Amino acid sequence: MSRNLPYNRADRIAQQIYQVAASFIYEDTDDERLIGIQITRAAMTNDLSIARIYFYLDGGKDKQEAAKHALEAKRSGLKHKIGQELLLKIMPRIDFFLDEGVENAERIEEILKNLKSEV
């Protein structure tokens, strides 16, 4: 019976943390700084001590910084939710990072669109 889970334990736990974090953030509509935020991915260190959660929010650096502060304020609630949903020996430290890959992809798309219109 195949479960289609990544083989690496860190990857499996990162995927589970991503799912918990995304649902936790999307269910919380009280904080206006988080409106429109996208949790894009999660990554774990191999020793499972640190979880990096990546997010994207359109609207400029100020809005992104405000969203990061809002996420950091919700860190303890997220850790509690992860503890309820996942069986982990040690709770990882949760860090939040802006996912710059989305912005880079948008820039490339804009460049390609401009090149196409010039041709």
N, CA, C and O atoms as CSV, one atom per row, in Angstrom:
chain,resi,resn,atom,element,x,y,z
A,1,MET,N,N,0.843,-1.173,0.000
A,1,MET,CA,C,0.000,0.000,0.000
A,1,MET,C,C,0.893,1.243,0.000
A,1,MET,O,O,1.620,1.489,0.963
A,2,SER,N,N,0.839,2.004,-1.054
A,2,SER,CA,C,1.643,3.216,-1.190
A,2,SER,C,C,0.863,4.426,-0.698
A,2,SER,O,O,-0.313,4.597,-1.019
A,3,ARG,N,N,1.537,5.265,0.090
A,3,ARG,CA,C,0.874,6.453,0.627
A,3,ARG,C,C,1.272,7.725,-0.113
A,3,ARG,O,O,0.745,8.797,0.183
A,4,ASN,N,N,2.185,7.625,-1.063
A,4,ASN,CA,C,2.666,8.785,-1.812
A,4,ASN,C,C,3.254,9.860,-0.907
A,4,ASN,O,O,3.120,11.048,-1.199
A,5,LEU,N,N,3.898,9.470,0.177
A,5,LEU,CA,C,4.560,10.413,1.065
A,5,LEU,C,C,6.035,10.499,0.694
A,5,LEU,O,O,6.621,9.513,0.247
A,6,PRO,N,N,6.631,11.660,0.876
A,6,PRO,CA,C,8.078,11.736,0.634
A,6,PRO,C,C,8.812,10.732,1.524
A,6,PRO,O,O,8.378,10.462,2.644
A,7,TYR,N,N,9.897,10.191,1.040
A,7,TYR,CA,C,10.618,9.164,1.769
A,7,TYR,C,C,11.326,9.731,2.989
A,7,TYR,O,O,11.296,9.124,4.060
A,8,ASN,N,N,11.956,10.874,2.843
A,8,ASN,CA,C,12.731,11.482,3.913
A,8,ASN,C,C,11.806,11.926,5.052
A,8,ASN,O,O,10.799,12.592,4.814
A,9,ARG,N,N,12.150,11.555,6.285
A,9,ARG,CA,C,11.300,11.901,7.437
A,9,ARG,C,C,11.138,13.412,7.580
A,9,ARG,O,O,10.041,13.890,7.870
A,10,ALA,N,N,12.207,14.163,7.380
A,10,ALA,CA,C,12.122,15.625,7.485
A,10,ALA,C,C,11.149,16.185,6.451
A,10,ALA,O,O,10.395,17.112,6.749
A,11,ASP,N,N,11.158,15.632,5.242
A,11,ASP,CA,C,10.228,16.084,4.203
A,11,ASP,C,C,8.785,15.749,4.563
A,11,ASP,O,O,7.880,16.554,4.344
A,12,ARG,N,N,8.578,14.557,5.116
A,12,ARG,CA,C,7.212,14.168,5.518
A,12,ARG,C,C,6.689,15.088,6.607
A,12,ARG,O,O,5.549,15.547,6.536
A,13,ILE,N,N,7.503,15.359,7.606
A,13,ILE,CA,C,7.067,16.219,8.708
A,13,ILE,C,C,6.881,17.653,8.213
A,13,ILE,O,O,5.952,18.335,8.645
A,14,ALA,N,N,7.742,18.114,7.323
A,14,ALA,CA,C,7.588,19.458,6.753
A,14,ALA,C,C,6.256,19.577,6.022
A,14,ALA,O,O,5.572,20.593,6.139
A,15,GLN,N,N,5.886,18.548,5.271
A,15,GLN,CA,C,4.605,18.561,4.557
A,15,GLN,C,C,3.438,18.613,5.540
A,15,GLN,O,O,2.471,19.339,5.313
A,16,GLN,N,N,3.520,17.858,6.616
A,16,GLN,CA,C,2.459,17.871,7.623
A,16,GLN,C,C,2.389,19.225,8.331
A,16,GLN,O,O,1.298,19.736,8.586
A,17,ILE,N,N,3.529,19.799,8.646
A,17,ILE,CA,C,3.552,21.118,9.285
A,17,ILE,C,C,2.999,22.170,8.332
A,17,ILE,O,O,2.287,23.079,8.758
A,18,TYR,N,N,3.317,22.053,7.061
A,18,TYR,CA,C,2.761,22.968,6.058
A,18,TYR,C,C,1.233,22.923,6.087
A,18,TYR,O,O,0.578,23.965,6.096
A,19,GLN,N,N,0.671,21.719,6.103
A,19,GLN,CA,C,-0.785,21.577,6.100
A,19,GLN,C,C,-1.409,22.162,7.359
A,19,GLN,O,O,-2.419,22.861,7.284
A,20,VAL,N,N,-0.820,21.883,8.508
A,20,VAL,CA,C,-1.340,22.421,9.767
A,20,VAL,C,C,-1.214,23.944,9.784
A,20,VAL,O,O,-2.152,24.639,10.174
A,21,ALA,N,N,-0.066,24.460,9.365
A,21,ALA,CA,C,0.160,25.909,9.377
A,21,ALA,C,C,-0.794,26.622,8.427
A,21,ALA,O,O,-1.361,27.658,8.772
A,22,ALA,N,N,-0.968,26.070,7.236
A,22,ALA,CA,C,-1.863,26.705,6.262
A,22,ALA,C,C,-3.287,26.761,6.793
A,22,ALA,O,O,-3.935,27.805,6.715
A,23,SER,N,N,-3.782,25.655,7.332
A,23,SER,CA,C,-5.154,25.672,7.849
A,23,SER,C,C,-5.269,26.584,9.066
A,23,SER,O,O,-6.275,27.277,9.220
A,24,PHE,N,N,-4.270,26.596,9.923
A,24,PHE,CA,C,-4.285,27.455,11.116
A,24,PHE,C,C,-4.336,28.931,10.719
A,24,PHE,O,O,-5.117,29.697,11.285
A,25,ILE,N,N,-3.521,29.331,9.763
A,25,ILE,CA,C,-3.461,30.732,9.341
A,25,ILE,C,C,-4.726,31.122,8.584
A,25,ILE,O,O,-5.259,32.210,8.804
A,26,TYR,N,N,-5.217,30.256,7.697
A,26,TYR,CA,C,-6.394,30.598,6.902
A,26,TYR,C,C,-7.655,30.655,7.751
A,26,TYR,O,O,-8.571,31.416,7.440
A,27,GLU,N,N,-7.719,29.864,8.815
A,27,GLU,CA,C,-8.896,29.877,9.689
A,27,GLU,C,C,-8.938,31.123,10.563
A,27,GLU,O,O,-10.009,31.510,11.032
A,28,ASP,N,N,-7.807,31.747,10.788
A,28,ASP,CA,C,-7.743,32.938,11.634
A,28,ASP,C,C,-7.951,34.172,10.765
A,28,ASP,O,O,-7.038,34.615,10.069
A,29,THR,N,N,-9.148,34.715,10.813
A,29,THR,CA,C,-9.462,35.888,9.997
A,29,THR,C,C,-9.524,37.159,10.834
A,29,THR,O,O,-9.958,38.199,10.338
A,30,ASP,N,N,-9.100,37.098,12.093
A,30,ASP,CA,C,-9.174,38.258,12.973
A,30,ASP,C,C,-8.099,39.300,12.679
A,30,ASP,O,O,-8.324,40.492,12.890
A,31,ASP,N,N,-6.963,38.880,12.207
A,31,ASP,CA,C,-5.839,39.790,12.015
A,31,ASP,C,C,-5.810,40.281,10.567
A,31,ASP,O,O,-5.580,39.501,9.643
A,32,GLU,N,N,-6.043,41.565,10.381
A,32,GLU,CA,C,-6.083,42.137,9.034
A,32,GLU,C,C,-4.736,42.055,8.326
A,32,GLU,O,O,-4.679,42.084,7.096
A,33,ARG,N,N,-3.661,41.953,9.084
A,33,ARG,CA,C,-2.334,41.877,8.468
A,33,ARG,C,C,-2.139,40.569,7.707
A,33,ARG,O,O,-1.234,40.465,6.879
A,34,LEU,N,N,-2.980,39.570,7.980
A,34,LEU,CA,C,-2.827,38.265,7.343
A,34,LEU,C,C,-3.802,38.043,6.189
A,34,LEU,O,O,-3.821,36.966,5.592
A,35,ILE,N,N,-4.611,39.052,5.872
A,35,ILE,CA,C,-5.567,38.900,4.778
A,35,ILE,C,C,-4.798,38.803,3.460
A,35,ILE,O,O,-3.988,39.673,3.142
A,36,GLY,N,N,-5.053,37.761,2.711
A,36,GLY,CA,C,-4.404,37.540,1.423
A,36,GLY,C,C,-3.089,36.790,1.493
A,36,GLY,O,O,-2.440,36.587,0.466
A,37,ILE,N,N,-2.685,36.376,2.679
A,37,ILE,CA,C,-1.407,35.673,2.820
A,37,ILE,C,C,-1.515,34.263,2.250
A,37,ILE,O,O,-2.566,33.626,2.327
A,38,GLN,N,N,-0.425,33.793,1.684
A,38,GLN,CA,C,-0.336,32.429,1.172
A,38,GLN,C,C,0.829,31.733,1.865
A,38,GLN,O,O,1.962,32.212,1.824
A,39,ILE,N,N,0.547,30.617,2.490
A,39,ILE,CA,C,1.621,29.772,3.009
A,39,ILE,C,C,2.064,28.923,1.825
A,39,ILE,O,O,1.287,28.118,1.313
A,40,THR,N,N,3.301,29.097,1.389
A,40,THR,CA,C,3.737,28.459,0.148
A,40,THR,C,C,4.422,27.115,0.356
A,40,THR,O,O,4.295,26.218,-0.478
A,41,ARG,N,N,5.143,26.971,1.456
A,41,ARG,CA,C,5.829,25.696,1.706
A,41,ARG,C,C,6.402,25.699,3.113
A,41,ARG,O,O,6.407,26.718,3.804
A,42,ALA,N,N,6.882,24.535,3.515
A,42,ALA,CA,C,7.579,24.395,4.795
A,42,ALA,C,C,8.790,23.504,4.569
A,42,ALA,O,O,8.785,22.637,3.696
A,43,ALA,N,N,9.808,23.725,5.354
A,43,ALA,CA,C,11.028,22.918,5.273
A,43,ALA,C,C,11.503,22.628,6.690
A,43,ALA,O,O,11.336,23.449,7.593
A,44,MET,N,N,12.092,21.458,6.876
A,44,MET,CA,C,12.610,21.043,8.180
A,44,MET,C,C,14.105,20.794,8.064
A,44,MET,O,O,14.600,20.361,7.023
A,45,THR,N,N,14.810,21.072,9.141
A,45,THR,CA,C,16.204,20.653,9.202
A,45,THR,C,C,16.219,19.138,9.373
A,45,THR,O,O,15.239,18.559,9.840
A,46,ASN,N,N,17.315,18.496,9.001
A,46,ASN,CA,C,17.379,17.035,9.085
A,46,ASN,C,C,17.245,16.510,10.505
A,46,ASN,O,O,16.765,15.395,10.709
A,47,ASP,N,N,17.666,17.306,11.498
A,47,ASP,CA,C,17.523,16.853,12.885
A,47,ASP,C,C,16.150,17.204,13.471
A,47,ASP,O,O,15.899,16.976,14.654
A,48,LEU,N,N,15.267,17.758,12.639
A,48,LEU,CA,C,13.878,18.072,13.003
A,48,LEU,C,C,13.766,19.128,14.101
A,48,LEU,O,O,12.741,19.205,14.778
A,49,SER,N,N,14.798,19.934,14.285
A,49,SER,CA,C,14.767,20.918,15.365
A,49,SER,C,C,14.203,22.272,14.930
A,49,SER,O,O,13.766,23.063,15.766
A,50,ILE,N,N,14.215,22.536,13.625
A,50,ILE,CA,C,13.740,23.827,13.125
A,50,ILE,C,C,12.808,23.600,11.938
A,50,ILE,O,O,13.136,22.872,11.001
A,51,ALA,N,N,11.641,24.237,11.996
A,51,ALA,CA,C,10.709,24.242,10.867
A,51,ALA,C,C,10.703,25.647,10.280
A,51,ALA,O,O,10.491,26.631,10.988
A,52,ARG,N,N,10.937,25.722,8.993
A,52,ARG,CA,C,10.895,27.010,8.298
A,52,ARG,C,C,9.609,27.051,7.485
A,52,ARG,O,O,9.381,26.208,6.617
A,53,ILE,N,N,8.777,28.037,7.774
A,53,ILE,CA,C,7.510,28.185,7.065
A,53,ILE,C,C,7.629,29.409,6.165
A,53,ILE,O,O,7.925,30.512,6.624
A,54,TYR,N,N,7.393,29.192,4.875
A,54,TYR,CA,C,7.526,30.253,3.888
A,54,TYR,C,C,6.145,30.775,3.510
A,54,TYR,O,O,5.196,30.006,3.359
A,55,PHE,N,N,6.049,32.094,3.361
A,55,PHE,CA,C,4.772,32.715,3.019
A,55,PHE,C,C,4.990,33.759,1.936
A,55,PHE,O,O,6.111,34.201,1.686
A,56,TYR,N,N,3.886,34.141,1.299
A,56,TYR,CA,C,3.924,35.212,0.317
A,56,TYR,C,C,2.696,36.079,0.515
A,56,TYR,O,O,1.604,35.584,0.795
A,57,LEU,N,N,2.892,37.373,0.367
A,57,LEU,CA,C,1.798,38.334,0.441
A,57,LEU,C,C,2.109,39.452,-0.534
A,57,LEU,O,O,3.154,40.096,-0.437
A,58,ASP,N,N,1.217,39.679,-1.461
A,58,ASP,CA,C,1.388,40.749,-2.433
A,58,ASP,C,C,1.075,42.081,-1.762
A,58,ASP,O,O,0.195,42.147,-0.904
A,59,GLY,N,N,1.775,43.128,-2.136
A,59,GLY,CA,C,1.444,44.429,-1.582
A,59,GLY,C,C,2.616,45.227,-1.067
A,59,GLY,O,O,2.415,46.264,-0.434
A,60,GLY,N,N,3.809,44.792,-1.308
A,60,GLY,CA,C,4.968,45.577,-0.908
A,60,GLY,C,C,5.614,45.124,0.383
A,60,GLY,O,O,5.060,44.331,1.144
A,61,LYS,N,N,6.810,45.657,0.605
A,61,LYS,CA,C,7.639,45.253,1.750
A,61,LYS,C,C,6.993,45.573,3.094
A,61,LYS,O,O,7.086,44.775,4.027
A,62,ASP,N,N,6.335,46.737,3.207
A,62,ASP,CA,C,5.717,47.102,4.489
A,62,ASP,C,C,4.631,46.109,4.879
A,62,ASP,O,O,4.545,45.681,6.030
A,63,LYS,N,N,3.810,45.751,3.907
A,63,LYS,CA,C,2.727,44.794,4.166
A,63,LYS,C,C,3.300,43.412,4.502
A,63,LYS,O,O,2.772,42.711,5.365
A,64,GLN,N,N,4.369,43.031,3.824
A,64,GLN,CA,C,5.000,41.737,4.081
A,64,GLN,C,C,5.634,41.700,5.467
A,64,GLN,O,O,5.542,40.689,6.163
A,65,GLU,N,N,6.272,42.790,5.870
A,65,GLU,CA,C,6.862,42.860,7.220
A,65,GLU,C,C,5.777,42.800,8.293
A,65,GLU,O,O,5.948,42.135,9.315
A,66,ALA,N,N,4.661,43.494,8.060
A,66,ALA,CA,C,3.550,43.459,9.017
A,66,ALA,C,C,2.994,42.043,9.130
A,66,ALA,O,O,2.662,41.585,10.224
A,67,ALA,N,N,2.894,41.352,7.996
A,67,ALA,CA,C,2.402,39.973,8.010
A,67,ALA,C,C,3.366,39.064,8.764
A,67,ALA,O,O,2.936,38.176,9.501
A,68,LYS,N,N,4.663,39.281,8.582
A,68,LYS,CA,C,5.653,38.467,9.297
A,68,LYS,C,C,5.532,38.678,10.803
A,68,LYS,O,O,5.619,37.720,11.571
A,69,HIS,N,N,5.332,39.916,11.228
A,69,HIS,CA,C,5.148,40.191,12.658
A,69,HIS,C,C,3.870,39.529,13.180
A,69,HIS,O,O,3.846,39.023,14.302
A,70,ALA,N,N,2.815,39.532,12.371
A,70,ALA,CA,C,1.562,38.880,12.768
A,70,ALA,C,C,1.765,37.375,12.904
A,70,ALA,O,O,1.260,36.761,13.845
A,71,LEU,N,N,2.502,36.779,11.969
A,71,LEU,CA,C,2.785,35.343,12.052
A,71,LEU,C,C,3.605,35.026,13.297
A,71,LEU,O,O,3.341,34.045,13.991
A,72,GLU,N,N,4.593,35.856,13.573
A,72,GLU,CA,C,5.425,35.627,14.755
A,72,GLU,C,C,4.604,35.747,16.036
A,72,GLU,O,O,4.879,35.054,17.016
A,73,ALA,N,N,3.603,36.616,16.035
A,73,ALA,CA,C,2.731,36.750,17.201
A,73,ALA,C,C,1.856,35.512,17.386
A,73,ALA,O,O,1.423,35.216,18.500
A,74,LYS,N,N,1.598,34.799,16.306
A,74,LYS,CA,C,0.757,33.596,16.362
A,74,LYS,C,C,1.575,32.314,16.500
A,74,LYS,O,O,1.017,31.217,16.471
A,75,ARG,N,N,2.875,32.443,16.649
A,75,ARG,CA,C,3.770,31.286,16.711
A,75,ARG,C,C,3.372,30.301,17.810
A,75,ARG,O,O,3.328,29.095,17.562
A,76,SER,N,N,3.084,30.786,19.010
A,76,SER,CA,C,2.777,29.865,20.116
A,76,SER,C,C,1.477,29.114,19.852
A,76,SER,O,O,1.377,27.929,20.169
A,77,GLY,N,N,0.488,29.780,19.283
A,77,GLY,CA,C,-0.764,29.101,18.938
A,77,GLY,C,C,-0.545,28.043,17.876
A,77,GLY,O,O,-1.138,26.966,17.933
A,78,LEU,N,N,0.307,28.348,16.904
A,78,LEU,CA,C,0.619,27.384,15.855
A,78,LEU,C,C,1.358,26.182,16.432
A,78,LEU,O,O,1.068,25.043,16.066
A,79,LYS,N,N,2.308,26.426,17.329
A,79,LYS,CA,C,3.029,25.315,17.955
A,79,LYS,C,C,2.068,24.427,18.742
A,79,LYS,O,O,2.205,23.204,18.740
A,80,HIS,N,N,1.106,25.040,19.407
A,80,HIS,CA,C,0.111,24.266,20.152
A,80,HIS,C,C,-0.704,23.395,19.192
A,80,HIS,O,O,-0.957,22.223,19.473
A,81,LYS,N,N,-1.111,23.973,18.060
A,81,LYS,CA,C,-1.893,23.231,17.064
A,81,LYS,C,C,-1.067,22.087,16.469
A,81,LYS,O,O,-1.584,20.987,16.275
A,82,ILE,N,N,0.198,22.338,16.183
A,82,ILE,CA,C,1.076,21.287,15.657
A,82,ILE,C,C,1.204,20.168,16.686
A,82,ILE,O,O,1.159,18.988,16.336
A,83,GLY,N,N,1.363,20.537,17.948
A,83,GLY,CA,C,1.464,19.540,19.011
A,83,GLY,C,C,0.220,18.683,19.133
A,83,GLY,O,O,0.309,17.500,19.461
A,84,GLN,N,N,-0.944,19.271,18.872
A,84,GLN,CA,C,-2.195,18.512,18.930
A,84,GLN,C,C,-2.330,17.548,17.757
A,84,GLN,O,O,-2.848,16.443,17.914
A,85,GLU,N,N,-1.865,17.965,16.584
A,85,GLU,CA,C,-2.130,17.202,15.366
A,85,GLU,C,C,-1.029,16.220,14.975
A,85,GLU,O,O,-1.302,15.229,14.297
A,86,LEU,N,N,0.206,16.478,15.389
A,86,LEU,CA,C,1.318,15.621,14.985
A,86,LEU,C,C,1.964,14.971,16.200
A,86,LEU,O,O,2.039,15.565,17.276
A,87,LEU,N,N,2.422,13.759,16.012
A,87,LEU,CA,C,3.140,13.066,17.077
A,87,LEU,C,C,4.636,13.297,16.886
A,87,LEU,O,O,5.285,12.633,16.078
A,88,LEU,N,N,5.162,14.246,17.641
A,88,LEU,CA,C,6.580,14.576,17.554
A,88,LEU,C,C,7.213,14.440,18.931
A,88,LEU,O,O,6.617,14.822,19.937
A,89,LYS,N,N,8.421,13.893,18.970
A,89,LYS,CA,C,9.128,13.790,20.248
A,89,LYS,C,C,9.518,15.167,20.762
A,89,LYS,O,O,9.388,15.459,21.951
A,90,ILE,N,N,9.994,16.004,19.859
A,90,ILE,CA,C,10.438,17.350,20.222
A,90,ILE,C,C,9.740,18.344,19.301
A,90,ILE,O,O,9.699,18.154,18.086
A,91,MET,N,N,9.196,19.397,19.885
A,91,MET,CA,C,8.557,20.440,19.080
A,91,MET,C,C,9.644,21.293,18.427
A,91,MET,O,O,10.507,21.834,19.120
A,92,PRO,N,N,9.608,21.415,17.099
A,92,PRO,CA,C,10.636,22.221,16.433
A,92,PRO,C,C,10.423,23.715,16.669
A,92,PRO,O,O,9.310,24.168,16.934
A,93,ARG,N,N,11.502,24.454,16.568
A,93,ARG,CA,C,11.402,25.908,16.567
A,93,ARG,C,C,10.756,26.304,15.239
A,93,ARG,O,O,11.099,25.747,14.196
A,94,ILE,N,N,9.836,27.249,15.268
A,94,ILE,CA,C,9.134,27.688,14.064
A,94,ILE,C,C,9.690,29.047,13.643
A,94,ILE,O,O,9.681,29.997,14.426
A,95,ASP,N,N,10.169,29.134,12.412
A,95,ASP,CA,C,10.648,30.393,11.848
A,95,ASP,C,C,9.845,30.697,10.589
A,95,ASP,O,O,9.473,29.787,9.847
A,96,PHE,N,N,9.579,31.978,10.351
A,96,PHE,CA,C,8.817,32.410,9.182
A,96,PHE,C,C,9.725,33.188,8.236
A,96,PHE,O,O,10.541,34.007,8.661
A,97,PHE,N,N,9.563,32.911,6.934
A,97,PHE,CA,C,10.366,33.566,5.907
A,97,PHE,C,C,9.481,33.958,4.733
A,97,PHE,O,O,8.557,33.233,4.366
A,98,LEU,N,N,9.777,35.109,4.154
A,98,LEU,CA,C,9.109,35.525,2.933
A,98,LEU,C,C,9.621,34.647,1.797
A,98,LEU,O,O,10.830,34.504,1.614
A,99,ASP,N,N,8.707,34.064,1.037
A,99,ASP,CA,C,9.084,33.218,-0.092
A,99,ASP,C,C,9.336,34.114,-1.301
A,99,ASP,O,O,8.397,34.558,-1.961
A,100,GLU,N,N,10.587,34.371,-1.579
A,100,GLU,CA,C,10.951,35.271,-2.669
A,100,GLU,C,C,10.836,34.603,-4.032
A,100,GLU,O,O,10.921,35.276,-5.059
A,101,GLY,N,N,10.646,33.306,-4.054
A,101,GLY,CA,C,10.486,32.596,-5.319
A,101,GLY,C,C,9.255,33.048,-6.077
A,101,GLY,O,O,9.262,33.078,-7.308
A,102,VAL,N,N,8.196,33.400,-5.358
A,102,VAL,CA,C,6.968,33.861,-6.003
A,102,VAL,C,C,7.216,35.204,-6.682
A,102,VAL,O,O,6.803,35.405,-7.824
A,103,GLU,N,N,7.883,36.119,-5.994
A,103,GLU,CA,C,8.197,37.422,-6.594
A,103,GLU,C,C,9.110,37.253,-7.804
A,103,GLU,O,O,8.924,37.920,-8.822
A,104,ASN,N,N,10.080,36.377,-7.696
A,104,ASN,CA,C,10.989,36.136,-8.821
A,104,ASN,C,C,10.229,35.581,-10.021
A,104,ASN,O,O,10.488,35.981,-11.156
A,105,ALA,N,N,9.302,34.674,-9.783
A,105,ALA,CA,C,8.506,34.101,-10.867
A,105,ALA,C,C,7.645,35.179,-11.526
A,105,ALA,O,O,7.496,35.197,-12.747
A,106,GLU,N,N,7.079,36.074,-10.718
A,106,GLU,CA,C,6.274,37.161,-11.279
A,106,GLU,C,C,7.135,38.096,-12.125
A,106,GLU,O,O,6.699,38.552,-13.182
A,107,ARG,N,N,8.354,38.384,-11.667
A,107,ARG,CA,C,9.258,39.238,-12.442
A,107,ARG,C,C,9.615,38.595,-13.779
A,107,ARG,O,O,9.626,39.265,-14.812
A,108,ILE,N,N,9.904,37.310,-13.758
A,108,ILE,CA,C,10.247,36.593,-14.992
A,108,ILE,C,C,9.059,36.591,-15.942
A,108,ILE,O,O,9.219,36.787,-17.147
A,109,GLU,N,N,7.872,36.369,-15.399
A,109,GLU,CA,C,6.661,36.373,-16.218
A,109,GLU,C,C,6.451,37.739,-16.873
A,109,GLU,O,O,6.083,37.814,-18.046
A,110,GLU,N,N,6.682,38.806,-16.129
A,110,GLU,CA,C,6.543,40.165,-16.662
A,110,GLU,C,C,7.571,40.425,-17.762
A,110,GLU,O,O,7.244,41.028,-18.784
A,111,ILE,N,N,8.803,39.977,-17.561
A,111,ILE,CA,C,9.847,40.142,-18.581
A,111,ILE,C,C,9.469,39.395,-19.851
A,111,ILE,O,O,9.608,39.925,-20.953
A,112,LEU,N,N,8.991,38.164,-19.698
A,112,LEU,CA,C,8.589,37.379,-20.868
A,112,LEU,C,C,7.420,38.029,-21.596
A,112,LEU,O,O,7.367,38.024,-22.826
A,113,LYS,N,N,6.490,38.586,-20.839
A,113,LYS,CA,C,5.344,39.261,-21.447
A,113,LYS,C,C,5.814,40.478,-22.246
A,113,LYS,O,O,5.331,40.721,-23.352
A,114,ASN,N,N,6.760,41.242,-21.683
A,114,ASN,CA,C,7.300,42.411,-22.384
A,114,ASN,C,C,8.058,42.006,-23.645
A,114,ASN,O,O,7.941,42.662,-24.680
A,115,LEU,N,N,8.828,40.935,-23.558
A,115,LEU,CA,C,9.554,40.455,-24.734
A,115,LEU,C,C,8.592,40.007,-25.827
A,115,LEU,O,O,8.818,40.264,-27.009
A,116,LYS,N,N,7.531,39.345,-25.427
A,116,LYS,CA,C,6.547,38.847,-26.387
A,116,LYS,C,C,5.848,40.008,-27.093
A,116,LYS,O,O,5.588,39.943,-28.294
A,117,SER,N,N,5.542,41.075,-26.339
A,117,SER,CA,C,4.862,42.222,-26.948
A,117,SER,C,C,5.791,43.002,-27.879
A,117,SER,O,O,5.321,43.656,-28.810
A,118,GLU,N,N,7.102,42.942,-27.640
A,118,GLU,CA,C,8.061,43.638,-28.495
A,118,GLU,C,C,8.296,42.909,-29.808
A,118,GLU,O,O,8.687,43.526,-30.798
A,119,VAL,N,N,8.063,41.611,-29.825
A,119,VAL,CA,C,8.346,40.810,-31.023
A,119,VAL,C,C,7.239,40.884,-32.004
A,119,VAL,O,O,7.314,40.269,-33.068
